[in-house]
Amino acid sequence: MFPTNPVLPGFFPDPSVCRAGDRYVLANSTFEYYPGLPVHVSDDLVHWQQVASAVTDAVALDFAEMGDSKGLYAPTVRYHDGTLYLVCTRVGGRGDGTEDTAFLVTATDAAGPWSPPRWVAGADGFDPALFFEGDRVYWCSTRIVRPGAYPGECEVWVREFDVHDAALVGEETVVWRGALHGATWAEGPRIFARNGWYYLLTAEGGTFRDHAIVIARSRSITGPYENCPRNPVLTHRHLGADYPVQNVGHADFVERPDGTWAAVLLAVRTEGRQHLLGRETFLAEVTWEDDWPVVNAGHGVLRDVGDRPLAYEQRPPSVEGALTVRGAPDFATEGRHGVRLASTGDGVTDGAGRPAALLYRLQHRLLQVEAEVVLDDPGARVGLLLRQSSDHAVRVEVADGTARVLHRQGDRETVVDAWAVSGTSFVLSAELADGVRFAVDGRWSSPAPVDVLSSEVAGGFVGTTWGPYVEGAAGAAATVQALRYRSAGAERPERARVGVAVA
C-alpha cells in the first residue's frame, strides 16, 4: 500500500534525503528555530524517527540575529565513505556584515555528534548541495542574478570543493538559469548521476502556488544541460486554487538498494485556499523512461494524502523535542514536577526577541492542545501560544487574576475575550477548528480568527507552532507540569516525545 502523505506532517520543509548504508537519512530547514536542521532516519522512506539536530551551537550560528523566516534555509545531506555531509546557508547575516553564509557540518552517524559548523568562503547564494564522484567533490548552489532581467531571476553554479578544508577550489561554471523562459527562483539544485548522465534537479516558480519540480541532464557535470521536454516533472499549479495540496516542489531523489527510485519533496495542505501547518515532507515514486524521470507514473500528482490521528501526553514535559526562537532554551530548567520557564524579558510578539517559550510543530488542522502550568512568581504572565511569526499569533495569557485571549496581526493586537480567574495553577487549552478557541480550566473563550496563522496572511516560510510561554520581568517564572496533544479522530494518548512525528 502506498504510504499516507505527508510522511513528515507539519513544519518540515525543504527536505533532502540520502541513503547511508541500509538506512535513509533526511534533513529539513528550520529558519529562526533552535535547534537547527532536524535529522531523521528511516528503513523504508515511509516511517521516520528524528535522531538528532545537525546544528546545536546557537552562538556559532548567531541565532540571536535571525529574523522571522530568516536563519537556516534549505540543507542538503549526502553520504560518502562512511561520513554524512550536510551543507546549508545561514540567511540574513551573522552580525558581522555578511549577508548569506554557507557552512558544512559532518557526522559519522546520523544520531551525531555533528561537527561544529565550518564556514565556506566565497559560496555565495543559497540552497547549496554536494555531489561526490570518485575522489572529486562538487559544490552546487543558487544565487540571484544581479542585476537581473526580471525579479526572481536566478542562476545555478558548480565548482569543485575540498571537503577536508571546507573550501571551494578551481573555476566556477554557471550551468542553469531555469527550465522555462523567464523562470523565477530556479533554486534547490541537486546533482546526481545515473546511466552515464548527470542530472540537475531544481525547483522553479517560487515556493508558493507556482512551485514546480524540473530536471535537466548532461554528459558533463559542468554542462551544457539539456532541458527535459516534459518539464515540469511534477507540479500542482495547474490544478486550480481549490485543490487541497499545493506548492509542490523542492525535491530530492534517492535510489533504493533494489534499483528503484523515490523522491521526497515539499507541499502544503490547504483549506479554504490557506494553509496553517507549513510546508510538509511528502513522498513520491520515481520511474525512468528514455533516461528521464516520471514522478508517480499514471497519476502525475501526489497520492494518498491525509491525516494520521495522533494523541500524546507528556508528564512531566521534557525540553528535548521542543523548538525555541532565536536561541537555546537556557531559560528552561527540568525538574521532578515539570519544566520551569524563567522570563528572558522578551515577549512572544517581540520581533527581535528571544522569548521564554517551548514550542512544538502543529501537525494537524483539527486538534486540541493543553498545558498544565503553575505561576511561580506573582509578576509572571503565563500563556499558551499558537505562533506563525512574531507578529502573527494568537494566544491565551493569565496574569493578575485575568485571562485574556490575544490576537496579533502585524502591529495590531486585539483582545478577543477576557475573564477573571483565581489561583496560581491553570489548565490552558486551545482548540483549532473553523476558528481557534482558548480555555482556562475549562472555561472557553469566544473564537478568534485563525487565518492569521496561515502563510497566505502572515507570509514567511515556516509553519504554525504551539506551546507554553512565560513573560514579565527577567527571571519571573512559571512551571509547566504537563503537555497534551490530541488530533481529530485520535482516541487514546500515546507516550511520545513532543514535537517528533509519529508515523
N, C-alpha and C positions, 0 to 999 in steps of 0.2 A: 504494500500500500504506500502511495506517495505521502510524504510527511505533511502534517499540518503546518502551514506557514502563518506567521513568521517563525523561523526556528529560534530566533532570539527576539522575543517581543519587548516593546518599549524602546527607550533611548539607547540603541546600539547601532549607530550609523557608520557608513564608510567602511564596510568590512573588507578585510584582507585575509586570505587563507593560504596555507601551505601544508604539505604532508611531511611529517618528521618521523621517519621510521614507520611504525604501524599505527600512528595517530595523526590526526589533523589538528592544526593549531590555527586559531583565529584571533585577530585583534581588531578593535574598533576605536574610533576617536572619542574624545571626552570634552574638548574645548576648555572652559574655565573650571571644570570639576576636578577635584582631587579624590582619590589617586587617579593617575592618568593611564589611559590605554589598557582596558581590561583584556586579559589573555584567557581564552577558553580552549579546552581540548575536547576532542570527540573521537569515537571509534568509527562513526558512521555518517558524519556530516549532519545528522538529524538531532541527536541528543548531545547537548553541550554542558560542560561544567567549567565555571570560572576557577582558575587555579592561581592566578596572580594578577597584578597590575604591573606593567612594564616600567612605569615612572612613579616613583615614590619619594623622590627628592624634590620637595617643594621649593627649596632655596635655589638649587642649581637651575631649575626651570623658571624661577621668578614668578610663581603663581600669583603673588600679590599684585602684580601689574596686569593681570589678564582681565580684560573687559568681558562683558557678556558676549557669548558666542565668538570670543577670541580664544587664544591658547592653542591647545593641541589638536591640530587638524589631521586629516586622513593619513593613517600609517600604512606601511606595507611590511609584512612579515615573510621572511624566507628562511629556508633551512639548507645548510651546506656543510658537509664534512663534520657532522656532529654538533654544529653550533646554529642557534637561531639568531638571525639578524633582523632587527626592526628599525626602520627609518621613519622619520616623521618631521613635521615642521611646526615650530612654535610661532604662531602667527600673532602679530601685534606688538612685537618688540620685546626686549629683555631689560628695559630700563637703562640701556647703555647707548641709545641712539640707533640700535639695529632694528630693522623692521621685521622681516620674516627670517627665521634662522632654522636651518635643518640640523638634525642630530641623529646619532646612531646609538642604539643600546643592543647588547648581546646577552645571551644566556645559553648554557648547555642543556637546560631543561626548561620547559615552558613554565613550570612552577617556580622558577628562579633558583638562586638570586639573579636578577637582571643587573647588568653593569650600570655605573653612573653614565649619564649622557655625555657623548663626545660631539662637540660642535664640528660641523663640516663647512669649512671656509669656502666661499665662492659658490655655494649651492643655492643660488637664488631661485625664487619661485616657491612652489608648494606642491603637495602630493607626490613626494619622491618614492621611487621604487628601486630595487636592486635586481640584477639578473646575473647569475653565475654561469660561466661557461669554461670548463677546464680550470686553468689557473688564472683566468681573467674574470674581472667583475666590472659590471657596467652600472652606472647611476643614470636614472631616467627621471625627469621631473617636468612640471608645467610652470610656465610663467606668463604673465600678462604682457602682451606686445605694447611697448611704449616708444613712440606714440602709435596707437593702433588706428586702423582704418575705421573702426567702429567699437562701441563699448562691448567688453567681454571677449575681444579677440585675444586668443592665447596661442602659444606655441609649445611643443614638446621637444625637449632636447636630451641628448645622450652623451655621456662622457665616461671614460674609464675611471675606476675608483679603486683606491688602495684601502682594503678593509682593515688592515693592521694599523695604518697611520690615520685612518678616517679622513682621507684626503683625496680630492679629485686630481687626476693626472691626465696628461695628453690633451688633445684638442676636443673641443665641443662641436657637436653636429646637431643642428635643428632638423628634426625628422618629420614633423607633423604640425598642421595648423587646423585640423578638423576634417571630418568626412564630407560635410555638406558645405556648399558655397555660403559664405557668411556665417559659418557656425560660431556659436558663442560657447565659452567656457569648455574648451577641449581640455579636459583635466582627468585626474585619477589614472595616469598611464601605468600599464603593466606590460612587461615584455616577457614572453615565454617562447619556447621552441617546440616544434612538432613536425615530423616528417620532412625535414630539410628546409622548413620555413621558420622565419622569425615572425611572431605575431605581436602587434601593438594593439592592446585593448584599452580603450578610453571611454570616458563619459562625455556627454555633449548636451548642450542646451540649458545648463544650469540645473541645480538640484531641486527644482520645483516642478510645475506641470509639464514643462517641455523636456524633462530629463530623458536621456536615451543612452543605450549602450552601442558603441560602434567598434569596428575592428578593421585592421589593415594588416598586410603581410609583405615580407621582403625576403630575398635570399641573402641579404646582408643586414647586420644589426643596425647599421647606420643609414640604411635605405638605399634607393628610394622605396617607399612603401606604396603598395597597391591597395586602393580603396575596395573594400568588399562591395560587390554590386548589389547586395541585399541589405546594406546598412539603412537604418539601424537594425541590429540583430535582435534587439528587444527594447520595446518601449510601450507605455500605455497612453501616450499623449494623444493618440488618435481615437481613444475610446470614449471621449466626452468627459465633461467635468463632474458628472454624477457617478462615474464608475467608482466602485468602492476601494480600489487600490490604485494609487497614483505615484508620480515622482520616481518611477523605476529607473535605476541607473547605478553607476559606480560599482562595477562588478570586478570579481577576481575569479579566475578559472583554476581548477586543480584536477590532476589526473589520479584516479584510483589505482590501487595495485592491479586490478583486473583489466586495466586499459580503458575503462570508461571514464567520462569526464563529467564534472559538475561545476556550477557557478554559485557563488554567494554574491549577493547584491543588496542594495537598499531599496526600500519602498515605504510608502505610508498608507495607513488605512484611514479613510475619510468617512465622515458622517456629516451630511449637510454641507458638503464641499469644504470641510475643515478637518484638521487632524490635531489631536492633543498629545498623543503618545510619543511623537517624534519619528524620526527615520529608523526603521527597524531592519533586522537582517533576515533576508529570505533566501531560499534555496531553489535552484532550477537545474534541470538536466541539460547536458550539452552533448549533441551528436555531431558527426562530421560528414559533410557531403562536398566532394570536389575540393577537399582541403580548406573548406570554410565551415565555421561552427553554425549549428542550428540550435537555438535555445527553446526547450520544451516543444520539440517537433510535433506537429499536428495540432498544436494549441496556440502557440505564439503569445501566450500571456502567462502570468504567474498562476499557479494552480493551488487548490485545496487550502484556501485562506480562511482562517477562523481563530477563535479563542480556545485555549486550553484552560479550563477553570482552575483556579488556584486559591488556596486559603492557608494561612500560616499564622502562628503566634510566636513571639519571642519574649520570654520572661525568665530572667531579666534580659534586656537587649544587650547587644554587643556592638562596639564601634566597627568591627570588621564587617565589610559589606556595605557600609554607609558611604555616601558621597558628601563632600563638603565643598564650599565655594571659595575659590582663590586661596587655598592653603590647607595645611594638615590640621586634623582635629585635636590640636593641643588644648582646646577648651573643654574637652570631654574626658572624664575620669570614670573608669569602670569600677563598680563596687558590688558588694553582695546583693544589694537590693535594687540595683539599676545603674544607669549611666548619669553622672552628674554633669550638667552643662553649665559652664560659667560664662556669662556675657563677655564678649570681646569689646563691648562699647559700640559696635556697629549693628545696624538694623538690617533686617532681611530685604528691605527695599532701598538700601544704600548702594548706589551703582558701583562704587569703587570699594565697597566694604567687604569684610570677611566675617559674616555673621556666625553666631554660635548655633548652627543648625545641622542636624543629622538628616540627610536626605536620601531617598530611595527612588528607583525608577517606577513610574506608573506603567503597568504592563497590560491594563485592561481599561476599556472605555466605560464600563459599568461596574462599580465596585463600592466598597465601604472600607475605610481605614480608620484606625483608632490609636490613640496614645494615652496611656495612664501616666499622669505627671503629678509631681508634688512641688509646690513652691517652697524653696528653702530660705529665701530672703524676701522680706516684705516689699522691697523696691524692685523686685524682678517682674517682668512680664513674660508669661509663658504662652505658647501657642502651637497650633498645628497648621502647617503651611502647604499649599499647592503652588508650585513655582514653575513658571515658564522662563522668566528672567527677573532681574531686579525690579523692573518697572511694569511687569505683567504677572500678577499673582493674586490669589485670594487666600484668606486665612481667618481662623478664629483665634482670638487672643484674650487672655484673662489677666486682669490687673486691678488692684484696688477695689475688689468686690464687684467688678463689672466684666461681663463677657461681651465682646464686640466682634462682629463679622465685618471684615475689611476687604474691599475690592479695589485693587490698584491697576490702573491702566495709564501708562505714560506718567506724566507728572501729577495726575489727579487720583486721589484716594477717597473712596466713598464708604461711609458706614452703612452697611446693608441692614443690620439689625443690632440690637443691644439689649441686655437684660441683666438684672442683679444676680450675683452668685455669692455663696458663702463657703468658708473653709479654705483649706490650702491644698487639698487633694482633689484632682479632677480627672474625669474621663473625657477626652476631647475626640470628637468623631467628625468625619467628613463622608458624605455620600455623593457620588458622581453619577448623574443620570442625564435628564434633559438640561438641568442646571446643576449647581452644586449647593448642597445644604450642609450646615455645620451643627453640631450639638455639643453641649457641655452637660455631662451627667444625664444624658437622655432628653434634654430639653432642646428641640430642634429649631433652627432659625428659619427665617424666610429664605427662599432660594436666591442665589446670586447668579448672574450670567456666567456661563462657562466659556464663551468664545475668547475671553481674554487669555485663556491657556492655549489657544491654537497658534500655530506658527503663521497662519494666514493673517492673524491680527497682530501678534507680538513680533513677527519677523524672527530672524535668527535661525540657528541650525540645531538646537537641542530639543529635547522632549520634556514633558512635564515630570517633575519630581515632587515627592511629598515627604513630610516628616516633621518632627518636633523641633522647636527652637526656643531660645530664651533671649530676651533683650533687657536693657536697663543699663545702669552704671556698670563699668567694667568690674567683673567679678561677681555681680549679682547672679544667683544660681537657682536652678530647678533640677529635679531628678526625674528621669524618665524610667518608669518601672516596667512597662510592657508596651509592645507594639503588636498590632494585629492588622491583617490584610485579608480581605475576602472579596473575590470577584463574583459576578453574577453566575449562578449555576454551581458554585462551589459549596460542598456540604460539610466538610469537616476540616479543621485546621491540620496542617502538616508541620512537623518540626523542620524548618528550613531556614537557611541563612537569609536574612532580609536583604533584598537588593540583588539576589542572584536568581537568574531564570531557572525554573524547574521545568524540565522538558521530558 
